[in-house]
Amino acid sequence: MDKVIIFDTTLRDGEQAPGASLNKEEKIQIAGALSELGVDVIEAGFPVSSKGDFQSVKSVAAAVKKSSICGLARALKKDIDAAYEALKKAHRPRIHVFLATSKIHMKYKLKKAKDEIVRLSCDSVKYASKLVGDVEFSPEDASRTDPEFLFRVVETVIKAGAKTVNIPDTVGYSEPQEYGSLIAAIKNNVPNINKAVISVHCHDDLGLAVANSLSAVKNGARQIECTINGIGERAGNASLEEIVMALKTRPDLFGGLSTAIKSARIYKTSRLVSKLTGFTVAPNKAIVGANAFRHESGIHQDGVLKKRSTYEIISPQDVGFYETGLVLGKHSGRHALKERLKAIGIKLSEVQLARAFELFKSLADKKKQIFDEDLIAIVEDEIRVSSPIWQLDDFRINSGFRAVPEAWVRLKRKGKNFQAESSGDGPVDACYKAIDKITGLKGRLVDYSIHSVTAGKDAQGEVAIKIRIKNDIISARAASTDIIEASAKAYINAINKFSSKEFRNEPRPS
């Protein structure tokens, strides 16, 4: 096989990162973007875990036709049944069954002996294979499993009908040479391994998820499980964009192996996932970070000007970065806006375009120069969001060097206005306390960051926050030329996420 299958688990493992919960509409939006990106398999969720997750997987299965849609299941009949029901409308359904095989998991979590693990693995795969033609099996914590026992389990599930066997480094314990050797050992010691695709699923606890995945490919793995921006439990998963571009940039090391990923869509997909999860991409993040193609050193700048390849091994355009430039102003018309949005890869319905144009005109009254990043922020913040429960209608701030900051806020819900006043340690704190009075929810700020969308004194500021409400951590973002407005909108976005029916039905990360 000269292709590496890309299995994206952003909607399942990626969403398990604390604060990253997505509602059904957001999952459908990301799934659509992943399909357009060229992802082969989209793991849409864990259907049995909650009604919300079941409905999300069901909706993604019905909406996306280009990619295989996968549902996760424990080695239990009820889990497999739930996955099957959720995937009924999928064009190409896959059920992904898992069961732990390491000594520590068998002893302390499952309290089961080896023979029982083998039997359960076999029975669950046989059962799933009667429902769908594509079954994947994962021996959880495979990297800490006794190799001989792992070979036995893998051989058994392939006999039972598994088309893909995934070898997870569940806790990010392995290092590249060790993990690559494990994949090679499976190829050499499992007699029927040629009847299944070897997959890998690596976590980044030691910062080695991508390196381990690539080492596995060198040793025979032909499916990589990964997430956009590397999000996921604890330190995250292997990063899709890094894996894809490593294979594309170094064909000499990977025997010319390719993927179906349209790399020019990587940056756009990265931004979408970042926006909807509320997780900001670090500036120095490989491939998609803001500084990935910026050069500060004079020596580097000189080299790039003479020949880009002196200091750039990847062209920015290859992953979808575009040159920042002045594109529109307050006198620009609707047609010009539509054409510019089209040029940067954004397609809107006529209704969405009308709303975008209205927001563009409002922003143009505040800013003399409108950049591509401003347009993206408008679309991501205001257009492609679910119907909000609360909306910011107006606010006023009274603050000064020696004055106690005070805020008056008016929110709108179902056409009715609600207002409140409060003081605080600063204008943002006062604003948040006033919002709490209106909504009846008390959020505790866990993290707050702000960065400029573009350059200039009139640039929009994008605020990213994490708040804790009761036992949940919710992430959200918003942008505006007014930092207090952006802060208030981000906070309201987080409250809307928490209050949504979909969020209440979502499983909480354990």
C-alpha positions in Angstrom: 0.0 0.0 0.0 1.5 3.3 -1.1 -1.0 5.4 0.8 -1.3 6.4 4.5 -4.9 6.5 5.6 -5.6 9.6 7.7 -8.1 8.8 10.6 -9.1 12.0 12.3 -10.4 11.9 15.8 -10.8 15.6 16.5 -14.5 15.1 17.2 -14.0 12.3 19.6 -10.5 12.2 21.3 -9.9 15.9 20.5 -13.2 16.9 22.1 -12.2 15.1 25.3 -9.7 17.9 26.1 -11.2 19.8 29.0 -13.2 22.8 27.8 -13.3 21.7 24.2 -16.9 20.4 24.1 -18.7 21.1 20.8 -22.4 21.1 20.1 -24.1 19.2 17.2 -24.0 22.0 14.7 -20.3 22.7 15.4 -19.5 19.0 15.0 -21.2 18.9 11.6 -19.3 22.0 10.6 -16.0 20.5 11.5 -16.8 17.1 10.0 -17.6 18.9 6.7 -14.3 20.7 6.8 -12.5 17.5 7.5 -14.2 15.8 4.6 -13.2 18.6 2.3 -9.7 18.4 3.7 -9.5 14.9 2.4 -9.6 12.9 5.7 -10.3 9.2 5.0 -12.0 8.3 8.2 -13.7 10.7 10.7 -14.3 9.4 14.2 -17.4 11.3 15.0 -17.8 10.3 18.6 -18.7 7.7 21.2 -22.4 7.1 20.7 -23.2 5.2 23.8 -21.7 7.8 26.1 -24.6 10.2 26.0 -27.8 11.2 24.0 -25.9 14.2 22.8 -23.0 12.3 21.4 -25.3 9.7 19.8 -27.2 12.5 18.0 -24.0 14.2 16.9 -22.6 11.0 15.4 -26.0 10.3 13.7 -26.1 13.8 12.3 -22.5 13.7 11.0 -23.1 10.3 9.4 -26.1 11.7 7.5 -24.3 14.9 6.5 -20.9 13.7 5.3 -20.6 11.4 2.3 -17.0 11.7 1.1 -15.3 10.2 4.2 -15.9 7.0 6.2 -17.7 7.9 9.5 -16.6 5.9 12.6 -18.2 5.4 16.0 -16.3 4.3 19.1 -17.5 1.4 21.2 -16.2 -0.6 24.1 -16.2 -4.4 23.7 -19.8 -4.5 24.9 -23.0 -5.4 22.9 -24.8 -2.2 24.0 -22.0 0.0 22.9 -21.7 -1.7 19.5 -25.5 -1.5 19.0 -25.5 2.2 19.8 -22.6 2.8 17.3 -24.5 0.8 14.6 -27.7 2.8 15.2 -25.9 6.1 15.1 -24.1 5.1 11.9 -27.0 3.8 9.9 -27.1 6.7 7.5 -23.3 6.8 6.9 -22.2 6.2 3.4 -19.3 4.1 4.7 -19.8 3.2 8.4 -17.0 1.9 10.6 -17.3 0.6 14.2 -14.2 1.0 16.3 -14.1 -1.4 19.2 -11.5 -1.2 22.0 -10.5 -3.2 25.0 -7.5 -2.7 27.3 -4.7 -5.4 27.1 -1.9 -4.1 29.3 -1.2 -5.8 32.7 -2.0 -2.6 34.7 -5.3 -2.1 32.9 -6.4 -5.7 33.2 -5.5 -5.9 36.9 -6.8 -2.6 38.2 -9.4 -1.4 35.7 -11.0 -4.5 34.1 -10.0 -7.1 36.7 -9.9 -9.7 34.0 -7.5 -12.5 33.0 -5.8 -12.8 29.6 -8.1 -15.6 28.3 -11.2 -13.5 29.1 -9.7 -10.5 27.3 -9.1 -12.6 24.2 -12.6 -14.0 24.3 -14.2 -10.6 24.7 -12.1 -9.1 21.9 -13.0 -11.9 19.6 -16.8 -11.9 20.4 -17.1 -8.1 20.1 -15.4 -8.0 16.7 -17.5 -10.9 15.4 -20.7 -9.2 16.6 -19.7 -5.8 15.1 -18.7 -7.5 11.8 -22.3 -8.8 11.4 -23.6 -5.2 11.5 -21.1 -3.4 9.3 -18.4 -4.4 6.9 -15.7 -2.2 8.3 -14.6 -3.0 11.9 -11.5 -1.6 13.7 -10.1 -3.0 16.9 -7.8 -1.3 19.4 -6.0 -3.1 22.2 -5.9 -0.1 24.6 -2.5 0.7 26.1 -0.9 -1.6 23.5 2.5 0.1 24.0 2.6 -1.2 27.6 1.1 -4.6 26.8 3.2 -7.8 26.9 4.2 -8.3 23.2 3.4 -12.0 23.0 0.0 -11.4 24.4 -0.5 -8.4 22.0 0.4 -10.7 19.1 -2.2 -13.2 20.2 -5.0 -10.6 20.6 -4.2 -9.0 17.2 -4.2 -12.4 15.4 -7.5 -13.3 17.1 -9.4 -10.1 16.2 -8.2 -10.3 12.6 -9.6 -13.9 12.4 -12.9 -12.5 13.9 -13.2 -10.0 11.1 -11.3 -6.8 12.0 -10.2 -5.0 8.9 -8.0 -2.5 10.9 -5.9 -3.2 14.0 -4.9 -0.1 15.9 -1.9 -0.1 18.2 -2.5 2.8 20.7 0.2 4.5 22.7 -2.6 5.5 25.0 -0.6 7.3 27.7 2.2 8.6 25.4 4.7 6.3 27.0 6.7 5.1 24.0 9.7 6.7 22.2 10.1 6.4 18.4 12.6 3.5 18.1 10.7 1.4 20.7 7.4 2.1 19.1 8.6 1.5 15.5 10.1 -1.8 16.7 6.7 -2.8 18.2 5.0 -2.3 14.8 7.8 -4.3 13.0 7.4 -7.1 15.6 3.6 -7.2 15.0 4.3 -7.5 11.2 6.8 -10.3 11.8 4.9 -12.3 14.5 1.2 -12.1 13.6 0.6 -14.7 10.8 -2.5 -13.1 9.4 -1.4 -9.5 9.7 -1.5 -9.1 5.9 -5.3 -9.3 6.1 -5.6 -6.0 8.1 -4.3 -2.5 8.0 -2.0 -1.6 10.9 -3.1 1.7 12.5 -1.4 3.8 15.2 -2.9 6.2 17.8 -0.3 8.2 19.7 -0.6 10.6 22.6 1.8 13.5 23.2 2.6 13.2 26.9 6.3 13.2 26.2 6.0 15.3 23.1 6.7 12.3 20.8 3.2 11.6 19.3 4.1 12.7 15.8 7.6 11.2 15.9 6.2 7.8 17.1 3.5 7.9 14.4 6.1 8.5 11.7 8.4 5.8 13.1 5.4 3.4 12.9 4.8 4.3 9.3 8.5 3.5 8.5 7.9 0.1 10.0 4.7 -0.8 8.2 1.8 1.1 9.7 -0.6 2.5 7.0 -3.2 4.4 9.1 -2.4 7.2 11.5 -5.0 8.4 14.0 -4.6 12.1 14.7 -6.3 15.4 15.4 -6.3 19.0 14.0 -3.9 21.1 15.9 -3.0 18.0 18.0 -5.8 18.7 20.5 -6.9 15.8 22.8 -6.8 14.4 26.3 -4.0 15.6 28.6 -1.1 16.8 26.3 -3.1 16.0 23.2 -2.8 13.7 20.2 -0.5 13.4 17.1 -1.0 16.5 15.0 -2.6 15.8 11.6 -0.9 18.8 9.9 2.5 17.9 11.1 2.2 14.2 10.0 0.8 15.1 6.6 3.4 17.7 5.8 6.3 15.5 7.1 5.2 12.7 4.7 4.9 15.3 1.9 8.1 17.1 2.6 10.3 14.0 3.1 9.3 11.4 0.5 13.0 10.3 0.5 12.5 9.0 4.0 9.0 7.6 3.7 9.3 5.8 0.3 7.1 8.2 -1.5 4.1 7.4 0.7 1.2 9.9 0.2 -2.1 10.9 1.8 -5.4 12.1 0.4 -5.1 15.4 2.3 -5.5 18.6 0.3 -2.8 20.4 2.2 -3.8 23.9 0.9 -6.9 23.5 3.2 -4.9 22.8 6.4 -4.7 26.4 7.7 -8.4 27.1 7.1 -9.4 23.9 8.9 -6.9 24.6 11.8 -8.5 28.0 12.3 -12.0 26.6 12.3 -11.2 24.0 15.0 -9.4 26.6 17.0 -12.3 29.0 16.8 -15.0 26.4 17.7 -13.2 24.7 20.5 -11.8 28.0 21.9 -8.2 26.6 21.9 -5.8 29.2 20.6 -3.0 27.8 18.4 0.5 28.7 19.8 2.4 31.1 17.6 5.3 28.7 17.3 3.1 25.7 16.5 4.6 23.8 13.5 2.8 24.2 10.2 -0.2 26.3 11.4 1.3 28.7 14.0 1.3 32.5 13.3 5.1 32.5 13.3 5.5 29.3 11.3 6.6 31.2 8.2 7.9 34.5 9.7 11.6 35.3 9.8 13.0 37.8 12.3 16.7 37.3 11.9 18.4 39.5 9.3 20.4 36.6 8.0 17.2 34.5 7.5 15.4 37.4 5.9 18.2 38.0 3.5 18.3 34.3 2.6 14.5 34.1 2.1 14.5 37.1 -0.2 17.2 35.6 -2.4 15.8 32.0 -2.3 12.9 31.0 -0.1 14.1 27.4 0.3 17.2 28.6 2.1 15.1 28.9 5.3 11.7 27.5 4.3 11.2 23.8 3.7 7.5 24.3 3.1 5.8 27.0 1.1 3.2 28.9 3.1 0.7 28.5 0.2 1.1 24.7 0.4 -0.8 24.7 3.7 -3.2 27.6 2.9 -1.4 30.6 4.3 -2.1 33.7 2.2 -0.4 37.0 2.0 -1.9 39.6 4.4 -3.0 42.6 2.4 -5.4 45.6 2.4 -8.5 44.4 0.5 -11.5 46.4 1.3 -12.7 49.7 2.7 -15.9 51.4 3.8 -16.9 52.2 0.2 -16.6 48.7 -1.0 -19.8 47.0 -2.2 -21.4 43.6 -1.5 -20.0 42.1 -4.7 -16.5 43.0 -3.8 -16.9 41.4 -0.4 -18.3 38.3 -1.9 -15.4 38.0 -4.4 -12.8 38.6 -1.6 -14.4 36.0 0.7 -14.4 33.5 -2.3 -10.7 34.3 -2.9 -9.8 33.3 0.6 -11.9 30.1 0.5 -15.1 31.2 2.3 -18.5 30.3 0.8 -21.6 31.8 2.3 -25.3 31.5 1.5 -27.1 34.6 0.4 -28.6 35.1 3.9 -25.1 34.7 5.5 -23.6 37.0 2.9 -26.2 39.7 3.7 -25.4 39.4 7.4 -21.6 39.4 6.7 -22.0 42.6 4.6 -23.9 44.3 7.4 -21.1 43.4 9.9 -18.4 44.4 7.4 -20.0 47.9 7.0 -20.2 48.3 10.8 -16.5 47.3 11.1 -15.5 49.6 8.2 -16.9 52.5 10.2 -14.5 51.7 13.0 -11.5 50.7 10.9 -10.1 52.4 7.8 -8.4 49.3 6.5 -10.1 45.9 6.3 -7.8 42.9 6.0 -8.5 39.2 5.2 -8.1 38.3 8.8 -10.8 40.8 9.7 -13.2 39.1 7.2 -12.4 35.7 8.6 -13.1 36.9 12.2 -16.4 38.3 11.1 -17.5 35.0 9.5 -16.2 32.8 12.3 -17.5 35.0 15.2 -20.9 36.1 13.8 -22.0 34.0 10.9 -21.1 30.4 11.4 -22.3 30.1 15.0 -25.3 28.3 16.5 -28.4 30.3 17.5 -27.3 32.0 20.7 -29.4 31.9 23.9 -28.0 35.2 25.1 -26.8 38.1 22.9 -24.9 41.3 23.9 -27.2 44.2 23.1 -25.3 47.1 24.8 -22.9 47.9 27.5 -21.2 50.9 29.2 -18.1 51.0 31.3 -17.0 53.6 33.9 -13.3 53.1 34.8 -10.3 55.2 35.6 -6.9 55.2 37.4 -8.4 55.7 40.9 -12.1 54.9 40.1 -13.7 51.6 41.0 -14.6 50.0 37.6 -18.3 49.8 37.0 -20.2 48.1 34.2 -23.8 48.3 32.9 -24.7 45.5 30.5 -27.9 44.8 28.5 -28.4 41.3 27.1 -31.1 40.1 24.8 -32.9 36.7 25.0 -35.9 35.7 22.8 -36.5 39.3 21.9 -36.6 40.5 25.5 -34.0 42.8 27.1 -32.3 42.2 30.5 -29.9 44.5 32.2 -27.7 44.7 35.3 -24.9 46.7 36.8 -21.9 45.6 38.8 -18.5 46.8 39.9 -15.3 44.7 39.8 -11.5 44.6 40.0 -11.3 45.9 36.4 -13.7 46.7 33.5 -13.7 43.1 32.2 -14.4 41.7 35.7 -17.2 44.2 36.3 -18.7 43.3 32.9 -18.6 39.6 33.7 -20.2 40.1 37.1 -23.1 42.1 35.5 -23.5 39.2 32.9 -23.6 36.7 35.8 -26.5 38.7 37.5 -28.5 38.6 34.3 -28.0 34.9 33.3 -28.1 33.5 36.9 -24.8 31.6 36.2 -21.6 32.3 38.0 -18.5 31.6 35.9 -15.0 31.6 37.3 -12.3 32.8 34.8 -9.7 30.1 34.4 -7.7 31.5 31.5 -7.8 34.8 29.5 -5.7 35.8 26.6 -5.9 38.4 23.8 -4.0 38.9 20.6 -4.3 41.2 17.7 -6.1 39.9 14.6 -4.2 42.3 12.3 -1.6 45.1 12.7 -2.4 48.8 13.5 -3.9 50.8 16.4 -7.4 50.1 15.1 -6.9 46.3 14.9 -9.5 43.9 16.1 -8.5 42.1 19.3 -9.4 38.4 19.6 -10.1 37.3 23.2 -9.9 33.6 24.1 -11.1 32.5 27.5 -11.8 29.4 29.6 -14.3 29.6 32.4 -15.5 27.1 35.0 -19.2 26.9 35.6 -20.1 24.3 38.3 -17.9 21.3 37.3 -17.4 22.2 33.6 -14.7 24.1 31.9 -15.8 25.9 28.7 -13.6 27.6 26.1 -14.8 30.4 23.9 -13.5 33.2 21.7 -14.7 36.5 20.2 -13.2 39.5 18.3 -13.8 43.2 18.2 -12.0 46.5 17.8 -13.2 47.1 21.4 -11.5 44.8 23.8 -14.2 45.0 26.4 -16.8 44.1 23.8 -14.7 41.1 22.6 -14.3 40.0 26.3 -18.0 40.3 26.9 -18.9 38.4 23.7 -16.4 35.6 24.5 -17.9 35.2 28.0 -21.4 35.2 26.6 -20.4 32.6 24.0 -19.1 30.4 26.8 -22.3 30.8 28.8 -24.3 29.9 25.6 -22.3 26.8 25.2 -22.9 25.8 28.8 -26.6 26.5 28.5 -27.2 24.7 25.2 -29.1 21.4 25.3 -26.4 19.7 23.3 -23.7 20.7 25.9 -25.8 19.4 28.8 -26.1 16.0 27.0 -22.4 15.8 26.2 -20.2 13.4 28.2 -17.7 15.1 30.5 -14.0 14.1 30.2 -13.1 11.7 33.0 
